Amino acid sequence: MDMQHYVDSMDDKWKDAYAQLVELLDNTLPIGFEKCFLYNMISYVVPLATYPSGYHVTPNTPLPFISIGVQKKHIAIYHMGIYANKELLNWFTENYQQQVPTKLNMGKSCIRFTNPHKIPFSLLQELFEKITPEQWITAYEKERNR
């Protein structure tokens, strides 16, 4: 499957919000991340040209940073920076609680939105701007070497 087939196959309920999230990421992420189709989702990675070591779990794979997936009942944003950086996680959860009336639905790196009309795009934009590829590599290596 590729990006276009992925988008075409999702339920119409999610398409507009998904497209908005992809556009937000395309326009907001710091320079150096690369958009690709990884793990059957649109993903943003540190390319192997920048970080030849890649992702330790899967050799010769770029270092994943953010992926966006659609499930039957939610849109999921997999943000590895939140998983590796407790300060960023705390910032996000505090700001989410202040800005969004619904309860945060989140796993270790996965932020889930069950209503496509209640996605806090401005908060996500702030989140997406917070980490450069260089900062992500440093955080990843620190977390990996623990």
Residue pairs with C-beta under 8 A, 6 or more apart in sequence:
1 9
1 37
1 40
2 37
3 37
3 42
6 37
6 40
6 41
6 42
7 15
7 18
7 19
10 18
10 70
11 70
11 72
13 116
14 70
14 75
14 116
16 116
17 75
17 113
17 116
17 117
17 119
18 68
18 70
18 75
18 116
20 119
20 121
21 68
21 75
21 77
21 119
21 121
21 124
22 42
22 68
24 121
24 124
24 125
24 128
25 35
25 44
25 66
25 68
25 128
26 35
28 125
28 128
28 129
29 44
29 66
29 128
29 129
30 129
30 131
30 132
30 133
32 46
32 50
32 132
32 133
32 134
33 44
33 45
33 46
33 65
33 66
33 133
34 44
34 45
34 46
34 47
34 62
35 42
35 43
35 44
36 42
36 43
36 44
36 45
36 62
37 43
38 45
38 61
38 62
38 64
38 67
39 64
39 67
39 69
40 69
41 67
41 68
41 69
41 78
42 67
42 68
43 64
43 65
43 66
43 67
43 68
44 65
44 66
44 67
45 62
45 63
45 64
45 65
46 62
46 63
46 65
46 133
46 136
46 137
47 62
48 54
48 60
48 62
50 133
50 137
51 62
51 63
51 133
51 137
53 63
54 60
54 61
54 62
54 63
55 61
55 62
55 63
55 64
56 144
63 136
63 137
63 140
64 78
64 80
65 79
65 80
65 81
65 131
65 133
65 136
66 77
66 78
66 79
66 80
66 81
66 128
67 77
67 78
68 75
68 76
68 77
68 78
69 75
69 76
69 78
70 76
73 114
74 105
74 112
74 113
74 114
75 112
75 113
75 116
75 119
76 110
76 111
76 112
76 113
77 110
77 111
77 113
77 124
78 109
78 110
79 109
79 111
79 127
80 109
80 136
80 140
81 88
81 130
81 131
81 136
81 139
82 88
82 89
82 92
82 109
82 111
82 127
83 89
83 108
83 109
83 143
84 139
84 140
84 142
84 143
85 131
85 139
88 127
88 130
88 131
91 130
92 123
92 127
93 104
93 106
95 123
95 126
96 104
96 120
96 123
97 104
99 120
99 122
99 123
100 118
100 120
100 123
102 115
102 118
104 111
105 111
105 112
105 113
105 114
106 112
113 119
131 139
